[in-house]
Amino acid sequence: MQRIGRKNDPAFRVVVAEHTRSPKAGNFLERLGSYNPKTKERILDAERIKHWLSVGAQASGTMHNMLISAGIIAGEKINVLPRKTPIVKEEVATPEVAAPVAEVAAVEAPVVEEAPEAAEEVAVAPETPTEEVKETPAA
């Protein structure tokens, strides 16, 4: 489809263009019809469209849906809207992976447990002497 018409008043030509030659630049092989989106008016040359499709031309998604609606070709419509990406939640380790890790942890557990205790003993600061309050005998 090649857009024509002025600003805020679109109209489209249905054209056959090569992939390397952009229809925006006006380089097309044949004009096959027109479409006005405001009035929903479609003028399509069904015989020439069928000819180009039989030769190997491929319709864009929007044009494919329009041809199906017009009854020129048969098939299912294509979803041309952009896809939303689903939110993927991170999964916790599966039980299959967790089991071998637990066995390895059990073998290394005594060594790992002793090291933190020693570190705790070293990290504990010595107690500071507290001031003792001496009671003076009452006179």
MDAnalysis code that builds the backbone (N, CA, C; Angstrom):
import MDAnalysis as mda
import numpy as np

u = mda.Universe.empty(417, n_residues=139, atom_resindex=np.repeat(np.arange(139), 3), trajectory=True)
u.add_TopologyAttr("name", ["N", "CA", "C"] * 139)
u.add_TopologyAttr("resid", np.arange(1, 140))
u.add_TopologyAttr("resname", ["MET", "GLN", "ARG", "ILE", "GLY", "ARG", "LYS", "ASN", "ASP", "PRO", "ALA", "PHE", "ARG", "VAL", "VAL", "VAL", "ALA", "GLU", "HIS", "THR", "ARG", "SER", "PRO", "LYS", "ALA", "GLY", "ASN", "PHE", "LEU", "GLU", "ARG", "LEU", "GLY", "SER", "TYR", "ASN", "PRO", "LYS", "THR", "LYS", "GLU", "ARG", "ILE", "LEU", "ASP", "ALA", "GLU", "ARG", "ILE", "LYS", "HIS", "TRP", "LEU", "SER", "VAL", "GLY", "ALA", "GLN", "ALA", "SER", "GLY", "THR", "MET", "HIS", "ASN", "MET", "LEU", "ILE", "SER", "ALA", "GLY", "ILE", "ILE", "ALA", "GLY", "GLU", "LYS", "ILE", "ASN", "VAL", "LEU", "PRO", "ARG", "LYS", "THR", "PRO", "ILE", "VAL", "LYS", "GLU", "GLU", "VAL", "ALA", "THR", "PRO", "GLU", "VAL", "ALA", "ALA", "PRO", "VAL", "ALA", "GLU", "VAL", "ALA", "ALA", "VAL", "GLU", "ALA", "PRO", "VAL", "VAL", "GLU", "GLU", "ALA", "PRO", "GLU", "ALA", "ALA", "GLU", "GLU", "VAL", "ALA", "VAL", "ALA", "PRO", "GLU", "THR", "PRO", "THR", "GLU", "GLU", "VAL", "LYS", "GLU", "THR", "PRO", "ALA", "ALA"])
u.atoms.positions = np.array([
    [0.841, -1.163, 0.000],
    [0.000, 0.000, 0.000],
    [0.895, 1.238, 0.000],
    [0.563, 2.175, -0.829],
    [1.316, 3.418, -0.956],
    [0.413, 4.555, -0.495],
    [0.876, 5.314, 0.483],
    [0.058, 6.403, 1.009],
    [0.069, 7.586, 0.050],
    [-1.112, 8.104, -0.197],
    [-1.266, 9.324, -0.981],
    [-2.239, 10.207, -0.222],
    [-2.493, 11.372, -0.681],
    [-3.419, 12.260, 0.002],
    [-2.655, 13.252, 0.859],
    [-3.369, 14.258, 1.309],
    [-2.709, 15.300, 2.079],
    [-2.684, 14.969, 3.570],
    [-2.123, 15.859, 4.342],
    [-1.981, 15.688, 5.780],
    [-3.364, 15.533, 6.435],
    [-3.487, 14.560, 7.321],
    [-4.730, 14.243, 8.040],
    [-5.879, 13.818, 7.127],
    [-5.601, 13.505, 5.892],
    [-6.622, 12.990, 4.983],
    [-6.001, 11.859, 4.160],
    [-5.724, 10.705, 4.795],
    [-4.993, 9.656, 4.092],
    [-5.841, 8.930, 3.062],
    [-5.163, 8.447, 2.048],
    [-5.729, 7.540, 1.056],
    [-4.573, 6.654, 0.622],
    [-4.864, 5.467, 0.173],
    [-3.816, 4.517, -0.180],
    [-4.042, 3.950, -1.571],
    [-2.943, 3.743, -2.272],
    [-2.962, 2.994, -3.523],
    [-2.513, 1.578, -3.211],
    [-3.136, 0.609, -3.831],
    [-2.697, -0.776, -3.726],
    [-1.784, -1.004, -4.916],
    [-0.506, -1.277, -4.640],
    [0.482, -1.394, -5.707],
    [1.281, -2.678, -5.556],
    [1.910, -3.074, -6.666],
    [2.863, -4.180, -6.666],
    [4.238, -3.541, -6.767],
    [5.096, -3.838, -5.786],
    [6.440, -3.270, -5.787],
    [7.433, -4.362, -5.419],
    [8.644, -4.245, -5.936],
    [9.691, -5.172, -5.561],
    [10.138, -4.858, -4.146],
    [10.717, -5.853, -3.502],
    [11.165, -5.678, -2.124],
    [12.254, -4.609, -2.036],
    [13.115, -4.540, -3.034],
    [14.228, -3.593, -3.002],
    [13.800, -2.182, -3.384],
    [12.656, -2.047, -4.043],
    [12.171, -0.724, -4.470],
    [10.992, -0.325, -3.590],
    [11.171, 0.687, -2.795],
    [10.155, 1.088, -1.829],
    [8.942, 1.718, -2.503],
    [7.726, 1.350, -2.091],
    [6.540, 1.988, -2.658],
    [6.409, 3.440, -2.202],
    [7.072, 3.816, -1.096],
    [7.007, 5.202, -0.642],
    [7.663, 6.140, -1.655],
    [8.672, 5.652, -2.330],
    [9.392, 6.476, -3.289],
    [8.643, 6.574, -4.617],
    [7.582, 5.823, -4.784],
    [6.825, 5.875, -6.032],
    [7.279, 4.837, -7.036],
    [8.217, 3.993, -6.647],
    [8.714, 2.953, -7.558],
    [7.855, 1.697, -7.407],
    [6.906, 1.528, -8.265],
    [6.087, 0.323, -8.230],
    [5.905, -0.197, -9.643],
    [5.521, -1.488, -9.736],
    [5.367, -2.137, -11.034],
    [3.974, -1.910, -11.627],
    [2.937, -2.030, -10.774],
    [1.572, -1.891, -11.280],
    [0.652, -1.431, -10.164],
    [-0.311, -0.596, -10.517],
    [-1.322, -0.128, -9.568],
    [-2.525, -1.060, -9.670],
    [-2.932, -1.620, -8.507],
    [-3.999, -2.624, -8.494],
    [-5.303, -2.130, -7.876],
    [-5.312, -0.941, -7.325],
    [-6.544, -0.429, -6.734],
    [-6.251, 0.695, -5.766],
    [-7.266, 1.029, -4.959],
    [-7.114, 2.094, -3.971],
    [-7.976, 1.781, -2.758],
    [-7.670, 2.497, -1.648],
    [-8.400, 2.305, -0.400],
    [-8.456, 3.634, 0.344],
    [-9.660, 4.007, 0.765],
    [-9.850, 5.217, 1.551],
    [-10.274, 4.795, 2.959],
    [-9.404, 4.945, 3.974],
    [-9.746, 4.466, 5.317],
    [-10.862, 5.254, 5.998],
    [-11.089, 6.504, 5.603],
    [-12.153, 7.295, 6.252],
    [-13.534, 6.833, 5.808],
    [-13.701, 6.553, 4.527],
    [-15.000, 6.100, 4.017],
    [-15.073, 4.583, 3.878],
    [-13.967, 3.901, 4.123],
    [-13.856, 2.432, 3.991],
    [-14.110, 1.969, 2.559],
    [-13.909, 2.839, 1.598],
    [-14.124, 2.503, 0.188],
    [-12.902, 1.767, -0.356],
    [-13.157, 0.608, -0.986],
    [-12.081, -0.192, -1.586],
    [-12.378, -0.393, -3.052],
    [-11.375, -0.108, -3.871],
    [-11.473, -0.397, -5.294],
    [-10.293, -1.300, -5.609],
    [-10.575, -2.577, -5.876],
    [-9.516, -3.568, -6.102],
    [-9.751, -4.289, -7.422],
    [-8.663, -4.522, -8.169],
    [-8.715, -5.281, -9.417],
    [-8.408, -6.744, -9.074],
    [-9.448, -7.537, -8.847],
    [-9.306, -8.900, -8.350],
    [-8.500, -9.787, -9.298],
    [-8.726, -9.677, -10.607],
    [-8.012, -10.531, -11.569],
    [-6.505, -10.288, -11.518],
    [-6.091, -9.016, -11.514],
    [-4.660, -8.699, -11.496],
    [-4.028, -9.075, -10.157],
    [-4.783, -8.937, -9.056],
    [-4.255, -9.323, -7.737],
    [-4.005, -10.822, -7.704],
    [-4.970, -11.620, -8.207],
    [-4.794, -13.071, -8.248],
    [-3.619, -13.449, -9.135],
    [-3.452, -12.725, -10.256],
    [-2.322, -12.998, -11.153],
    [-0.989, -12.781, -10.425],
    [-0.839, -11.631, -9.759],
    [0.428, -11.336, -9.082],
    [0.691, -12.305, -7.930],
    [-0.352, -12.707, -7.215],
    [-0.156, -13.682, -6.139],
    [0.239, -15.048, -6.689],
    [-0.297, -15.414, -7.865],
    [0.059, -16.697, -8.472],
    [1.499, -16.679, -8.994],
    [1.984, -15.509, -9.381],
    [3.354, -15.395, -9.893],
    [4.374, -15.465, -8.750],
    [3.943, -15.186, -7.523],
    [4.866, -15.280, -6.389],
    [4.927, -14.032, -5.536],
    [4.139, -13.019, -5.846],
    [4.116, -11.813, -5.020],
    [3.489, -12.144, -3.675],
    [3.955, -11.483, -2.625],
    [3.424, -11.714, -1.289],
    [2.749, -10.444, -0.792],
    [1.554, -10.589, -0.286],
    [0.812, -9.448, 0.249],
    [1.297, -9.147, 1.657],
    [1.298, -7.867, 2.022],
    [1.637, -7.491, 3.396],
    [0.531, -8.003, 4.315],
    [0.755, -7.984, 5.608],
    [-0.240, -8.484, 6.546],
    [-1.561, -7.751, 6.443],
    [-1.521, -6.415, 6.381],
    [-2.733, -5.619, 6.280],
    [-3.452, -5.876, 4.963],
    [-2.688, -5.946, 3.882],
    [-3.295, -6.192, 2.566],
    [-3.885, -7.600, 2.504],
    [-3.213, -8.574, 3.108],
    [-3.705, -9.952, 3.165],
    [-5.079, -9.985, 3.842],
    [-5.203, -9.280, 4.988],
    [-6.475, -9.249, 5.707],
    [-7.554, -8.548, 4.884],
    [-7.169, -7.509, 4.160],
    [-8.137, -6.789, 3.327],
    [-8.620, -7.666, 2.174],
    [-7.729, -8.446, 1.595],
    [-8.117, -9.333, 0.489],
    [-9.046, -10.440, 0.967],
    [-8.832, -10.925, 2.177],
    [-9.725, -11.944, 2.744],
    [-11.103, -11.339, 3.002],
    [-11.140, -10.113, 3.550],
    [-12.424, -9.454, 3.826],
    [-13.200, -9.189, 2.536],
    [-12.460, -8.863, 1.463],
    [-13.115, -8.590, 0.181],
    [-13.527, -9.869, -0.526],
    [-13.050, -11.022, -0.083],
    [-13.404, -12.293, -0.694],
    [-12.565, -12.634, -1.908],
    [-11.446, -11.947, -2.106],
    [-10.589, -12.221, -3.263],
    [-9.754, -13.475, -3.030],
    [-9.270, -13.665, -1.821],
    [-8.530, -14.886, -1.482],
    [-9.197, -15.520, -0.277],
    [-8.911, -16.796, -0.061],
    [-9.459, -17.521, 1.085],
    [-8.336, -17.805, 2.070],
    [-8.675, -17.879, 3.326],
    [-7.689, -18.182, 4.353],
    [-8.056, -17.494, 5.648],
    [-7.131, -17.545, 6.600],
    [-7.349, -16.914, 7.891],
    [-6.611, -15.586, 7.938],
    [-7.161, -14.665, 8.691],
    [-6.521, -13.363, 8.836],
    [-5.277, -13.487, 9.712],
    [-4.355, -12.553, 9.511],
    [-3.096, -12.519, 10.243],
    [-3.181, -11.413, 11.283],
    [-2.671, -11.659, 12.480],
    [-2.616, -10.615, 13.506],
    [-1.459, -9.685, 13.165],
    [-1.766, -8.446, 12.804],
    [-0.730, -7.500, 12.399],
    [-0.343, -6.549, 13.524],
    [-1.011, -6.655, 14.670],
    [-0.676, -5.794, 15.799],
    [0.601, -6.299, 16.463],
    [1.384, -5.389, 17.061],
    [2.611, -5.835, 17.717],
    [2.292, -6.705, 18.923],
    [3.161, -7.659, 19.166],
    [2.977, -8.577, 20.290],
    [3.495, -7.946, 21.565],
    [2.802, -8.217, 22.659],
    [3.290, -7.776, 23.958],
    [4.156, -8.895, 24.513],
    [5.274, -8.528, 25.092],
    [6.143, -9.543, 25.658],
    [5.625, -9.924, 27.037],
    [5.458, -11.212, 27.309],
    [4.957, -11.629, 28.616],
    [6.011, -11.397, 29.697],
    [5.553, -11.138, 30.903],
    [6.466, -10.956, 32.027],
    [6.905, -12.337, 32.489],
    [8.220, -12.558, 32.523],
    [8.758, -13.851, 32.908],
    [9.264, -13.746, 34.337],
    [8.698, -14.566, 35.222],
    [9.138, -14.567, 36.612],
    [10.310, -15.528, 36.750],
    [11.285, -15.123, 37.579],
    [12.440, -16.001, 37.796],
    [12.005, -17.137, 38.714],
    [12.382, -18.335, 38.351],
    [11.978, -19.498, 39.127],
    [13.052, -19.849, 40.139],
    [12.618, -20.386, 41.280],
    [13.538, -20.850, 42.304],
    [14.106, -22.175, 41.819],
    [15.292, -22.550, 42.323],
    [15.942, -23.778, 41.867],
    [14.991, -24.959, 41.983],
    [14.960, -25.781, 40.969],
    [14.077, -26.940, 40.957],
    [14.615, -28.005, 41.905],
    [13.756, -28.903, 42.407],
    [14.208, -29.949, 43.340],
    [15.291, -30.841, 42.739],
    [15.281, -31.057, 41.428],
    [16.281, -31.916, 40.805],
    [17.674, -31.311, 40.960],
    [17.785, -30.009, 40.833],
    [19.066, -29.339, 40.944],
    [19.448, -29.183, 42.404],
    [18.484, -28.985, 43.295],
    [18.758, -28.736, 44.702],
    [19.261, -29.990, 45.407],
    [18.849, -31.183, 44.990],
    [19.237, -32.410, 45.665],
    [20.750, -32.652, 45.620],
    [21.423, -32.589, 44.484],
    [22.857, -32.810, 44.487],
    [23.608, -31.730, 45.270],
    [23.130, -30.531, 45.289],
    [23.789, -29.464, 46.033],
    [23.690, -29.749, 47.514],
    [22.556, -30.298, 47.983],
    [22.383, -30.619, 49.392],
    [23.360, -31.712, 49.814],
    [23.612, -32.711, 48.960],
    [24.558, -33.771, 49.283],
    [25.969, -33.215, 49.421],
    [26.358, -32.330, 48.540],
    [27.686, -31.729, 48.604],
    [27.803, -30.870, 49.847],
    [26.756, -30.153, 50.201],
    [26.774, -29.296, 51.380],
    [26.893, -30.136, 52.647],
    [26.286, -31.331, 52.679],
    [26.355, -32.191, 53.852],
    [27.773, -32.685, 54.076],
    [28.522, -32.941, 53.028],
    [29.898, -33.410, 53.159],
    [30.779, -32.277, 53.675],
    [30.565, -31.066, 53.213],
    [31.396, -29.939, 53.598],
    [30.899, -29.234, 54.851],
    [29.778, -29.629, 55.396],
    [29.169, -28.919, 56.506],
    [30.061, -28.820, 57.742],
    [30.732, -29.898, 58.218],
    [31.533, -29.757, 59.440],
    [32.657, -28.725, 59.282],
    [33.279, -28.683, 58.135],
    [34.374, -27.747, 57.927],
    [33.844, -26.319, 57.922],
    [32.719, -26.104, 57.283],
    [32.158, -24.766, 57.178],
    [31.659, -24.295, 58.534],
    [31.098, -25.208, 59.358],
    [30.556, -24.804, 60.649],
    [31.653, -24.385, 61.609],
    [32.818, -25.023, 61.561],
    [33.889, -24.699, 62.501],
    [34.484, -23.329, 62.218],
    [34.609, -22.971, 60.961],
    [35.246, -21.705, 60.619],
    [34.460, -20.499, 61.128],
    [33.146, -20.419, 60.993],
    [32.447, -19.244, 61.500],
    [32.521, -19.119, 63.021],
    [32.529, -20.248, 63.756],
    [32.609, -20.171, 65.217],
    [33.921, -19.544, 65.635],
    [35.000, -19.967, 64.983],
    [36.300, -19.406, 65.317],
    [36.317, -17.918, 64.986],
    [35.712, -17.545, 63.904],
    [35.667, -16.142, 63.522],
    [34.834, -15.351, 64.518],
    [33.799, -15.970, 65.066],
    [32.972, -15.263, 66.036],
    [33.743, -15.025, 67.319],
    [34.546, -16.008, 67.717],
    [35.303, -15.853, 68.946],
    [36.319, -14.730, 68.812],
    [36.943, -14.627, 67.654],
    [37.934, -13.589, 67.434],
    [37.245, -12.234, 67.318],
    [36.075, -12.220, 66.732],
    [35.391, -10.965, 66.498],
    [34.807, -10.367, 67.773],
    [34.614, -11.190, 68.815],
    [34.023, -10.684, 70.050],
    [35.047, -9.810, 70.749],
    [34.648, -8.606, 71.049],
    [35.555, -7.675, 71.719],
    [35.608, -8.012, 73.206],
    [36.775, -7.809, 73.820],
    [36.869, -8.097, 75.256],
    [35.963, -7.128, 76.020],
    [35.479, -7.609, 77.121],
    [34.574, -6.778, 77.886],
    [35.342, -5.612, 78.496],
    [34.734, -4.482, 78.485],
    [35.378, -3.319, 79.082],
    [35.062, -3.306, 80.567],
    [36.038, -2.948, 81.349],
    [35.759, -2.943, 82.802],
    [34.719, -1.874, 83.119],
    [33.778, -2.251, 83.906],
    [32.750, -1.313, 84.303],
    [33.176, -0.641, 85.597],
    [32.769, 0.545, 85.745],
    [33.121, 1.263, 86.970],
    [32.297, 0.701, 88.108],
    [33.000, 0.338, 89.110],
    [32.307, -0.205, 90.268],
    [31.967, 0.951, 91.193],
    [30.802, 0.955, 91.658],
    [30.391, 1.991, 92.597],
    [30.615, 1.457, 94.000],
    [31.505, 2.130, 94.679],
    [31.800, 1.695, 96.041],
    [30.868, 2.466, 96.989],
    [30.318, 1.703, 97.856],
    [29.453, 2.355, 98.824],
    [30.310, 2.834, 99.986],
    [30.129, 4.019, 100.323],
    [30.867, 4.559, 101.479],
    [29.976, 4.399, 102.706],
    [30.629, 4.024, 103.792],
    [29.794, 3.849, 105.001],
    [29.220, 5.204, 105.434],
    [28.072, 5.172, 105.860],
    [27.415, 6.399, 106.283],
    [28.015, 6.866, 107.600],
    [28.291, 8.102, 107.758],
    [28.945, 8.603, 108.950],
    [28.037, 8.864, 110.080],
])
